[in-house]
Amino acid sequence: MGKKIGGTPRLRRSWKRAACAAMLGLALAGCGGGNEGSEPSASADEAVAMAEDAQAARLKGGSLSVLGAYRLADQATFGASEKLLTELGKGTAEQWINSQFVVAASRYASGGTNAIHTYTGSDFCADNGTANCWNFYYSSQPLAWDFYRNAVSGNDQLRQRVALALSQINVVSQLEVEGTYGLRNWHNNFITNAFGNYRTVLKKVALSPVMGDYLNNVNNNKTAPNENFARELLQLFAIGTCELEQDGSLKGGKCQATYDNARVREYAFALTGWTYPPGGKSAWCAPRNGINCRFYDGDMVARPAAHDSATRKLLGTVSVPAGSTAEAALESVLDSLMAHPNMAPFIGRQLIQHLVTSNPSAGYVARVSYAFNTGRYGRIGTGVKGDLRATVTAILLDQEARGDSPPAQAGRLREPVQFFAGVLRALNGTTDGEPLTWWWGEALGQHVFRPPSVFNYYRPDYPVAGTQLQGPQFGILNANTGLARINYVNYLVNWGGSAASTNVPNALPTQVNLDPFLLDASDPAKLVDRMVRVGLGGRITPAARQTIINAVAAWTASNSSSYLKERVKTAAYLVFASPQYQIAR
């Protein structure tokens, strides 16, 4: 279980600095000058809470505008559709978010069984004559089919977006781990815990045999443990490398290391003593001395003889006492991470980047950190640190996420998987995901579930060239992938997409349906405005709008017998291939 936030002096001093950036203009005494050690008349926690209350009061009144609905669709779903914009326009952002918390989860279900790790013959695929055996039993391809079906047509859009974000912070890759059923279990854990607690996410990550294989923690040697998982747990999954203020800025204005190699070794020793869950068999393995054969169904189990039982000093005031079991040591590891002041800003800022904007202000990060630390956003949350429902609500209802006038640096480059799904959703499309992996996924640099390393497809701090801004997704944008984005829109709109594949169970075509737009094709301006509404939230410069209208109007009965359909294609292509659509603001 997670622990409620405590009021340690160190944390309170950090909150004082963060709160002043988070107050949304509220004039509270103590936020101006004064000595660093002096206490403000209103506590830092109260300052952030008052800021949240004032913000929530503004959000409760009135339904979402067209642009407000469009922005929420970009942030909390895989993209706007005309149906979704109409739905969102009937209520507030808070009402829609709350409704998403109770929508039934769309889980990964495709692919083969665990038979590849219970088979005792010499070659599972050859011996069983299974068609497309590698795809169904070893690869992540069936998961990709489920992913794109859910992204384009699923009702649990917010859960799917949060699960994707969590999987890009806590990374495994099919490039190094083969076993469709195991990868299915791994990604279903993020679906299950997307609105749970981050401590639970980390515990499932630590106990996953898929992660155990990927970062070498399964059957780890207690006399000289592999440090791979321990290091990435600290560096990537939990607290990062530099001490942070609660607003995400560097503590003291410079990078002060959160841990050293000696501390990594302490964590590595503490995390020894785990093997595969029971059930695995093969011609080359038999369980022995407490070591189980490779098997990905279930959590890893303790192997007491392999667990280091010495006292281990972790971060902060947490230690693993001498004689602790592997299970108890893991709880101590989780205690130390959840207690670390970096946890909230490090994880909170990345979730903001995945959902809303690549460059959140210090105040935005501080407000989200507050929700993460207290486990509440208004009435949302359990009051336990790490509550993801409260954290996600704080992210999506923040003043920098809502409103119709985002600042110039707001937003993020659509990563390819969101771009693929977003165009299909806006243009009434369907897909089973088959063309979006080895074809378009590879072309745009994001073959889902196959990141090139534990650092994901891109770094969260990737710099946008020629600016002081960060743009994580720009890490996989170049001349080739930029042209591929335009070609993808052309493929859907002008090439007709792809027919259903015979290799995919319950296959769907990857195609758009532009027929509903034909109703407005006789009026170029009306057609363009409708396309801009679903593609850009109605936001376009007068000059750009007129350029598209002119291009649409160029199609007439005199130059094409299907001129109305050509008008719709032209409007769709110019809107969704535009730079304005590439950047979600």
C-alpha positions in Angstrom: 0.0 0.0 0.0 1.1 3.5 -0.6 1.7 5.9 2.3 0.0 9.2 2.9 2.3 12.2 2.5 4.1 13.4 5.5 5.2 16.9 6.3 9.0 16.6 6.6 10.9 19.9 6.9 12.8 19.1 3.6 9.5 18.6 1.7 7.9 21.7 3.3 10.8 23.9 2.2 10.6 22.5 -1.3 6.8 23.1 -1.3 7.3 26.7 -0.3 9.4 27.4 -3.4 7.0 25.4 -5.7 3.8 26.9 -4.3 4.5 30.5 -5.3 4.8 29.3 -8.9 1.5 27.4 -8.5 -0.8 30.1 -7.1 -2.4 31.2 -10.3 -2.1 34.9 -9.3 -3.6 34.5 -5.8 -2.0 37.1 -3.5 -1.0 35.1 -0.5 1.3 36.6 2.1 4.7 34.9 2.2 5.1 34.3 -1.5 7.1 37.5 -2.2 10.4 38.2 -0.6 11.6 37.3 2.8 14.2 35.0 4.2 14.5 31.5 2.7 13.9 29.9 6.0 10.8 31.9 7.0 7.4 30.3 6.8 4.7 31.9 4.7 1.5 32.9 6.6 -0.4 30.3 4.4 1.4 27.0 4.1 2.7 25.9 0.8 0.3 23.0 0.7 -2.6 25.4 1.4 -1.4 27.6 -1.4 -1.5 24.9 -4.0 -4.8 23.6 -2.7 -6.3 27.1 -2.9 -5.0 27.4 -6.5 -6.7 24.1 -7.3 -10.0 25.1 -5.7 -10.1 28.4 -7.6 -9.3 26.7 -10.8 -11.9 23.9 -10.2 -14.6 26.6 -9.5 -13.9 28.2 -12.9 -14.1 24.9 -14.7 -17.4 23.8 -13.2 -19.4 26.4 -15.0 -20.6 25.9 -18.6 -20.1 23.3 -21.3 -16.9 23.0 -23.4 -16.5 25.2 -26.5 -15.7 23.6 -29.8 -12.0 24.3 -29.3 -12.2 23.3 -25.6 -13.7 19.9 -26.6 -11.2 19.5 -29.4 -8.3 20.1 -27.0 -9.6 17.6 -24.4 -10.0 15.1 -27.2 -6.4 15.5 -28.2 -5.2 15.2 -24.6 -7.4 12.4 -23.3 -8.2 10.3 -26.3 -6.5 9.2 -29.5 -8.1 12.1 -31.4 -11.3 14.0 -32.1 -14.2 12.7 -34.1 -17.4 14.6 -35.0 -19.3 12.3 -32.6 -16.9 12.8 -29.8 -16.9 16.6 -30.2 -20.7 16.6 -30.0 -20.6 14.5 -26.9 -17.9 16.7 -25.2 -19.8 19.8 -26.0 -22.8 18.7 -23.9 -20.9 18.9 -20.6 -17.8 20.0 -18.7 -14.3 18.5 -18.9 -14.6 17.2 -15.4 -17.9 15.4 -16.2 -16.4 13.6 -19.2 -13.2 12.7 -17.3 -15.2 11.2 -14.4 -17.2 9.2 -16.9 -14.1 7.7 -18.4 -13.0 6.3 -15.0 -15.9 3.9 -15.0 -15.9 2.8 -18.7 -15.1 -0.9 -19.0 -11.4 -1.6 -20.0 -10.5 -2.8 -23.4 -7.8 -5.3 -22.7 -5.3 -7.1 -25.0 -6.6 -10.5 -26.0 -5.1 -11.5 -29.3 -2.2 -13.9 -29.9 -1.2 -17.3 -28.8 -1.1 -19.1 -25.5 1.9 -19.9 -23.2 2.5 -23.1 -25.1 5.9 -21.9 -26.3 7.2 -22.1 -22.8 5.5 -25.3 -21.8 6.5 -27.3 -24.9 9.1 -30.0 -24.5 9.7 -30.8 -28.1 12.6 -29.5 -30.2 10.8 -26.7 -32.2 7.3 -25.5 -31.3 6.5 -23.9 -34.6 7.9 -26.6 -36.8 6.4 -29.5 -34.7 3.0 -28.0 -34.5 2.7 -26.7 -38.1 1.2 -23.5 -36.8 0.6 -20.9 -39.6 2.1 -17.5 -38.8 3.6 -19.0 -35.7 6.2 -16.3 -34.9 3.5 -13.6 -35.3 1.0 -15.3 -33.0 3.3 -16.8 -30.3 6.5 -14.8 -30.2 5.9 -11.3 -31.5 4.0 -8.3 -30.3 2.0 -8.1 -33.6 -1.3 -9.4 -32.1 -1.0 -6.8 -29.4 -0.6 -4.1 -32.0 -3.8 -5.3 -33.7 -5.6 -4.9 -30.3 -3.9 -1.6 -29.6 -5.0 0.1 -32.8 -8.5 -1.3 -32.7 -8.8 0.1 -29.1 -7.2 3.4 -30.1 -9.5 4.0 -33.1 -12.8 2.5 -31.8 -12.5 1.8 -28.1 -14.7 3.6 -25.5 -12.1 3.6 -22.8 -10.0 6.3 -24.5 -8.5 7.9 -21.4 -7.4 4.6 -19.9 -5.7 3.6 -23.2 -3.9 6.9 -23.3 -2.6 6.7 -19.7 -1.6 3.1 -20.2 0.4 4.0 -23.3 2.1 6.8 -21.3 3.0 4.4 -18.5 4.4 1.8 -20.9 6.6 4.5 -22.4 8.0 5.4 -19.0 8.4 1.8 -17.8 9.8 0.2 -21.0 10.3 -3.3 -22.3 10.7 -4.1 -26.0 9.8 -7.0 -28.1 13.1 -6.5 -29.8 14.7 -8.3 -26.9 11.8 -10.2 -25.2 9.9 -12.7 -27.3 6.6 -14.3 -26.0 3.3 -12.9 -27.2 1.4 -14.1 -24.1 4.0 -12.5 -21.8 4.0 -9.2 -23.5 0.2 -9.3 -23.4 0.3 -9.7 -19.6 2.8 -6.9 -19.4 0.7 -4.4 -21.3 -2.5 -5.5 -19.7 -1.0 -4.5 -16.3 -0.9 -0.9 -17.5 -4.5 -1.1 -18.6 -5.5 -2.5 -15.2 -3.5 0.0 -13.2 -3.9 3.1 -15.3 -6.2 4.7 -12.7 -4.7 2.9 -9.7 -1.6 3.9 -7.7 1.9 4.3 -9.2 3.4 2.2 -6.4 1.3 -0.7 -7.7 2.6 0.0 -11.2 6.2 -0.1 -10.0 5.6 -3.3 -8.0 4.1 -5.1 -11.0 7.0 -3.8 -13.1 9.5 -5.2 -10.6 7.8 -8.6 -10.4 7.1 -9.0 -14.1 9.1 -12.0 -15.6 9.1 -10.0 -18.9 10.9 -7.1 -17.2 13.0 -9.7 -15.3 14.2 -11.0 -18.7 14.5 -7.6 -20.3 16.7 -6.0 -17.6 18.4 -9.1 -16.2 16.8 -9.3 -12.8 15.3 -12.8 -13.0 17.6 -15.4 -11.3 20.0 -12.6 -10.4 23.2 -13.7 -8.6 23.3 -12.4 -4.9 27.1 -12.6 -4.8 27.6 -10.3 -7.8 24.1 -9.0 -8.9 23.5 -7.6 -12.3 22.7 -3.9 -11.7 20.7 -3.3 -14.9 17.2 -3.3 -13.5 18.2 -1.5 -10.3 19.8 1.3 -12.3 16.9 1.8 -14.7 14.3 1.6 -11.8 16.0 4.6 -10.3 16.9 6.5 -13.4 13.9 6.0 -15.6 11.0 4.4 -13.8 10.9 6.3 -10.5 13.1 9.4 -9.6 15.5 10.4 -12.3 19.2 11.4 -12.0 19.0 14.9 -10.6 17.4 16.3 -7.4 14.3 18.2 -8.3 12.1 20.8 -6.7 8.4 20.0 -6.7 7.9 22.2 -9.8 10.3 20.0 -11.7 13.2 22.5 -11.7 16.7 21.5 -10.6 17.2 21.8 -6.9 19.6 24.6 -6.3 19.7 25.5 -9.9 22.1 22.7 -10.9 22.1 18.9 -11.2 22.8 17.2 -7.9 22.8 13.5 -8.3 20.0 11.6 -6.7 22.1 8.5 -6.3 25.6 7.2 -6.9 26.9 3.8 -8.1 27.2 2.5 -4.6 23.5 3.2 -4.0 22.6 1.4 -7.3 24.5 -1.7 -6.0 22.6 -1.5 -2.7 19.3 -1.6 -4.7 20.7 -4.4 -6.9 21.4 -6.6 -3.8 18.0 -5.8 -2.3 16.3 -6.9 -5.5 17.9 -10.3 -5.7 16.1 -13.6 -5.0 13.5 -13.8 -7.8 12.9 -16.5 -10.4 10.2 -17.2 -13.0 6.7 -18.2 -11.9 6.2 -22.0 -11.9 4.8 -23.7 -15.0 7.6 -23.4 -17.5 9.0 -26.4 -19.3 11.3 -27.1 -22.2 13.6 -29.7 -23.7 16.6 -27.7 -22.4 15.4 -26.8 -18.9 14.1 -28.5 -15.8 13.4 -26.7 -12.5 16.2 -27.1 -10.1 17.5 -25.7 -6.9 14.6 -23.3 -6.8 15.2 -22.0 -10.3 12.2 -22.2 -12.6 12.2 -22.4 -16.3 11.3 -19.4 -18.4 7.6 -18.7 -18.0 5.7 -15.4 -18.3 2.3 -16.2 -16.8 2.1 -14.5 -13.4 4.6 -12.6 -11.2 8.1 -13.8 -10.4 8.3 -15.8 -7.2 10.9 -15.6 -4.5 13.9 -17.9 -4.4 15.2 -17.5 -0.8 18.5 -19.1 -1.4 19.4 -16.5 -4.0 18.3 -13.5 -2.0 21.0 -11.3 -0.4 20.1 -11.0 3.3 22.5 -8.3 4.5 21.5 -4.8 5.6 21.1 -2.6 2.6 21.0 1.2 2.8 18.5 2.7 0.3 17.7 6.3 -0.4 16.5 8.6 2.3 16.0 7.0 5.7 14.9 3.6 4.3 17.0 0.5 4.8 16.5 -3.2 4.2 17.1 -4.8 7.6 19.4 -7.8 7.8 17.6 -11.1 7.3 14.8 -9.7 5.2 13.0 -11.9 2.7 12.9 -11.0 -0.9 9.3 -9.9 -0.5 10.1 -7.6 2.4 13.1 -6.2 0.7 11.0 -5.3 -2.4 8.5 -3.5 -0.1 11.4 -1.5 1.4 12.6 -0.6 -2.1 9.1 0.7 -3.0 8.9 2.6 0.3 12.2 4.4 -0.5 11.1 5.3 -4.0 7.6 6.5 -3.0 9.1 8.6 -0.2 11.6 10.3 -2.4 10.7 13.9 -3.2 11.6 13.5 -6.8 8.9 10.9 -7.5 6.0 13.4 -8.0 7.7 15.9 -10.3 9.6 13.3 -12.2 6.6 11.1 -13.1 4.1 13.9 -13.1 6.0 16.0 -15.6 6.4 13.0 -18.0 2.7 12.3 -17.8 2.0 15.9 -18.6 4.3 15.6 -21.6 2.6 12.5 -22.9 -1.0 13.9 -22.4 -0.9 17.7 -22.8 2.3 19.6 -23.5 6.0 19.1 -23.9 6.9 22.3 -22.0 4.7 22.6 -18.9 5.4 25.6 -16.7 6.8 25.2 -13.2 3.4 26.0 -11.8 1.8 23.3 -13.8 4.3 20.7 -12.6 3.9 21.9 -9.0 0.1 21.5 -9.1 0.3 18.0 -10.5 3.0 17.1 -8.0 0.7 18.2 -5.3 -2.1 16.0 -6.5 0.4 13.0 -6.8 1.8 13.6 -3.3 -1.5 14.1 -1.6 -3.4 11.5 -3.7 -6.2 13.9 -4.3 -7.5 16.5 -6.7 -10.6 18.0 -5.1 -12.9 15.0 -4.4 -11.0 12.7 -6.8 -8.5 10.2 -5.4 -7.9 8.0 -2.4 -5.7 10.3 -0.4 -2.7 7.9 -0.9 0.5 9.2 -2.5 0.8 8.1 -6.1 -2.9 8.0 -6.9 -3.0 8.1 -10.7 -6.7 9.0 -10.9 -6.0 12.2 -9.0 -2.8 12.9 -10.9 -4.5 12.5 -14.3 -7.4 14.7 -13.3 -5.0 17.4 -12.1 -3.2 17.2 -15.5 -6.3 17.4 -17.6 -8.1 20.1 -15.6 -5.2 22.4 -15.1 -5.5 25.9 -16.5 -2.7 25.1 -19.0 -4.7 22.2 -20.4 -8.1 23.9 -20.5 -9.2 27.2 -22.1 -9.3 28.4 -25.6 -6.1 30.4 -25.7 -3.1 28.2 -25.2 0.3 30.0 -25.2 2.6 29.8 -28.2 4.8 27.1 -26.7 1.9 24.9 -25.6 1.2 21.5 -27.0 3.3 18.7 -28.4 4.2 17.0 -31.7 1.8 14.1 -32.3 3.8 10.9 -31.9 3.2 8.6 -34.8 0.8 6.1 -33.1 -1.4 9.1 -32.1 -1.2 10.5 -35.6 -2.2 7.2 -37.2 -5.2 6.8 -35.0 -6.1 10.4 -34.9 -6.6 10.7 -38.7 -8.6 7.5 -38.8 -10.9 8.7 -35.9 -11.5 12.1 -37.5 -12.3 10.6 -40.9 -14.7 7.8 -39.7 -12.0 5.2 -40.3 -11.4 1.6 -39.3 -8.2 -0.5 -38.8 -6.9 -3.7 -37.4 -3.5 -2.1 -37.1 -1.7 -4.4 -39.6 -0.4 -1.7 -42.0 0.6 0.5 -39.0 3.4 -1.6 -37.8 5.9 -3.0 -40.3 4.9 -0.5 -42.9 3.9 2.9 -41.5 5.2 2.3 -38.0 8.7 1.6 -39.3 8.5 4.5 -41.8 7.6 7.0 -39.0 9.9 5.5 -36.4 7.4 4.1 -34.0 6.6 0.5 -34.4 4.4 0.1 -31.4 5.7 -2.2 -28.6 9.1 -2.4 -30.3 11.1 0.7 -28.9 14.8 0.5 -29.7 15.9 0.7 -26.1 14.8 1.1 -22.5 14.9 4.8 -23.1 11.8 4.5 -25.3 11.5 5.9 -28.8 12.7 9.3 -27.7 14.0 11.1 -24.6 11.5 13.2 -22.5 14.0 16.1 -22.6 14.8 16.0 -26.4 15.5 19.6 -27.5 13.7 21.3 -30.4 16.5 22.5 -32.7 16.9 26.3 -32.7 14.8 26.9 -29.6 15.0 26.6 -25.8 12.0 24.2 -25.8 11.8 20.4 -25.3 10.0 18.3 -27.8 10.3 14.6 -27.0 8.6 13.4 -30.2 11.0 15.5 -32.3 13.5 12.8 -31.5 12.0 10.7 -34.2 11.2 13.5 -36.6 13.5 14.0 -39.6 13.1 14.7 -43.3 12.2 11.1 -44.1 9.7 10.6 -41.3 8.2 14.1 -42.0 7.5 13.2 -45.6 6.1 9.8 -44.4 3.6 11.6 -42.3 2.3 13.4 -45.4 2.3 10.2 -47.4 0.3 8.4 -44.7 -2.5 11.0 -45.1 -2.3 10.6 -48.9 -2.4 6.8 -48.5 -5.7 7.0 -46.5 -7.4 9.8 -48.5 -6.2 9.3 -52.1 -4.8 5.7 -52.3 -7.8 4.2 -50.6 -5.9 2.7 -47.6 -5.6 -1.1 -47.3 -8.0 -3.9 -47.5 -8.5 -6.3 -44.6 -5.5 -8.7 -44.3 -6.0 -12.4 -44.6 -3.4 -12.9 -41.9 -5.3 -11.1 -39.1 -8.2 -12.7 -37.2 -11.4 -10.7 -37.5 -9.5 -8.4 -39.9 -10.6 -4.9 -40.6 -9.6 -2.6 -43.5 -7.4 0.3 -42.8 -9.5 2.9 -44.5 -11.4 6.1 -44.0 -15.0 6.9 -44.9 -15.4 10.4 -46.4 -19.0 9.9 -47.5 -20.5 11.8 -44.5 -18.7 15.0 -45.7 -20.3 14.8 -49.1 -23.4 16.5 -47.7 -21.4 19.7 -47.5 -19.2 19.3 -50.6 -21.4 21.6 -52.8 -20.4 24.5 -50.5 -16.5 24.7 -50.4 -16.5 27.1 -47.4 -18.9 25.0 -45.4 -17.0 21.8 -46.2 -13.7 23.3 -45.2 -15.1 24.7 -41.9 -16.5 21.3 -41.0 -13.1 19.6 -41.8 -11.2 22.2 -39.9 -13.5 21.7 -36.9 -12.8 18.0 -36.6 -9.2 18.3 -37.6 -8.1 21.5 -36.0 -10.8 22.4 -33.5 -11.9 25.2 -35.8 -8.5 27.0 -35.3 -7.1 28.3 -38.6 -5.8 31.6 -39.9 -8.1 33.4 -42.4 -5.4 33.1 -45.1 -4.9 29.3 -44.6 -8.7 28.8 -44.6 -9.1 30.7 -47.9 -6.2 28.8 -49.5 -7.9 25.5 -48.7 -11.3 26.8 -49.9 -9.7 27.8 -53.2 -8.1 24.4 -53.7 -11.4 22.7 -52.9 -13.4 24.9 -55.2 -11.1 24.2 -58.1 -12.8 20.9 -58.5 -16.0 21.4 -60.5 -18.3 19.4 -62.7 -16.4 20.7 -65.7 -13.1 18.9 -64.7 -14.3 15.8 -62.9 -17.5 13.7 -62.8 -16.7 12.9 -59.2 -15.8 16.5 -58.3 -17.7 16.4 -55.0 -15.7 13.5 -53.8 -12.5 15.1 -55.0 -13.4 18.2 -53.0 -13.8 16.2 -49.8 -10.4 14.4 -50.5 -8.7 17.7 -51.1 -10.1 19.3 -47.9 -9.1 16.2 -45.8 -5.6 16.0 -47.3 -4.8 19.7 -46.8 -6.1 19.8 -43.2 -4.6 16.5 -41.9 -1.3 16.8 -43.7 -0.9 20.4 -42.4 1.7 21.4 -39.8 -1.2 22.7 -37.7 -2.5 19.1 -37.3 0.9 17.7 -36.6 1.2 19.9 -33.4 -1.5 19.1 -30.9 -2.2 22.3 -28.9 
